[in-house]
Amino acid sequence: MTRIVDVIISKDQQLIVGSSIEIVAMLSDDKPQSITITIEDGGLVKKVTSVNMSRVNSRVYNYIFQSVSTDNYGTYTAKITLSDGTYTTYREITFDLIDQTD
């Protein structure tokens, strides 16, 4: 059974409204049946809904979230869902988008 071992957001990126943000999921085994991501802002508005993540290499998947200049700044939640046969699990990570003027 494949598990999500860790989810990271590159800490060397400035998370500014209007920028792109890479979200990386590391798995315990290769090739789950599916791995998707949903991202919502602090107002619970879904910006991305159940989009497939891309396979980078064995056990590593990523998604590039492109925020737009009209997005709200504040805390966003990324929920990664992994399905492998009848087994489904998820992990969440939060990140803060800041205004360009901060």
Secondary structure per residue as TSV (DSSP state, phi and psi in degrees):
chain	resnum	aa	ss	phi	psi
A	1	M	-	360.0	126.3
A	2	T	-	-81.7	136.1
A	3	R	-	-122.2	158.3
A	4	I	E	-86.4	114.2
A	5	V	E	-81.1	-42.7
A	6	D	E	-158.2	155.1
A	7	V	E	-131.1	129.1
A	8	I	E	-132.7	155.9
A	9	I	E	-122.9	130.5
A	10	S	-	-54.4	121.8
A	11	K	T	-77.7	-13.2
A	12	D	T	-88.3	0.6
A	13	Q	S	-89.7	140.2
A	14	Q	-	-83.4	122.1
A	15	L	-	-90.6	77.9
A	16	I	B	-103.9	138.6
A	17	V	T	-52.1	128.9
A	18	G	T	98.3	-3.4
A	19	S	S	-100.5	170.3
A	20	S	E	-99.0	145.5
A	21	I	E	-131.5	126.8
A	22	E	E	-93.2	127.3
A	23	I	E	-114.2	126.5
A	24	V	E	-119.0	132.1
A	25	A	E	-113.5	129.8
A	26	M	E	-108.0	131.0
A	27	L	E	-111.0	160.3
A	28	S	S	-78.6	-26.4
A	29	D	S	-139.1	165.7
A	30	D	S	-89.3	153.5
A	31	K	-	58.8	66.5
A	32	P	-	-69.9	165.0
A	33	Q	S	-59.9	-43.7
A	34	S	E	-158.0	151.0
A	35	I	E	-141.0	119.6
A	36	T	E	-125.3	165.1
A	37	I	E	-132.8	141.8
A	38	T	E	-127.1	133.4
A	39	I	E	-125.2	132.7
A	40	E	E	-134.3	152.2
A	41	D	-	-85.3	-178.6
A	42	G	T	-62.3	-21.8
A	43	G	T	-89.6	11.1
A	44	L	-	66.3	22.6
A	45	V	-	-84.9	122.4
A	46	K	E	-74.4	124.2
A	47	K	E	-95.5	-29.6
A	48	V	E	-141.8	133.5
A	49	T	E	-127.0	113.2
A	50	S	E	48.6	52.1
A	51	V	E	-93.1	138.1
A	52	N	E	-64.4	137.5
A	53	M	-	-84.8	156.6
A	54	S	E	-93.0	140.4
A	55	R	E	-79.7	120.5
A	56	V	E	-87.4	-49.9
A	57	N	E	-164.1	-172.9
A	58	S	T	-53.4	120.6
A	59	R	T	72.9	9.2
A	60	V	E	-128.8	127.3
A	61	Y	E	-128.5	149.8
A	62	N	E	-139.9	167.2
A	63	Y	E	-145.9	134.4
A	64	I	E	-100.4	113.6
A	65	F	E	-92.9	119.3
A	66	Q	E	-100.8	104.6
A	67	S	-	-78.6	161.8
A	68	V	-	-117.2	159.6
A	69	S	T	-62.2	-19.5
A	70	T	T	-90.6	-2.7
A	71	D	S	-64.8	152.4
A	72	N	-	-75.0	146.8
A	73	Y	-	-87.1	161.1
A	74	G	E	131.6	-161.4
A	75	T	E	-87.6	129.6
A	76	Y	E	-113.8	152.4
A	77	T	E	-120.9	128.7
A	78	A	E	-108.0	125.5
A	79	K	E	-113.5	118.2
A	80	I	E	-101.7	125.3
A	81	T	E	-115.1	128.2
A	82	L	E	-115.4	129.2
A	83	S	E	-120.0	132.9
A	84	D	E	-142.5	93.6
A	85	G	T	71.6	-126.3
A	86	T	T	-90.6	-1.8
A	87	Y	E	-93.7	128.9
A	88	T	E	-131.6	136.1
A	89	T	E	-143.3	164.0
A	90	Y	E	-147.2	160.1
A	91	R	E	-134.5	148.9
A	92	E	E	-120.7	148.4
A	93	I	E	-140.1	143.6
A	94	T	E	-110.6	153.9
A	95	F	E	-149.0	153.0
A	96	D	E	-105.6	125.4
A	97	L	E	-93.1	131.5
A	98	I	B	-108.5	157.7
A	99	D	-	-73.1	145.8
A	100	Q	T	-54.4	-30.5
A	101	T	T	-84.2	-9.6
A	102	D	-	-69.7	360.0
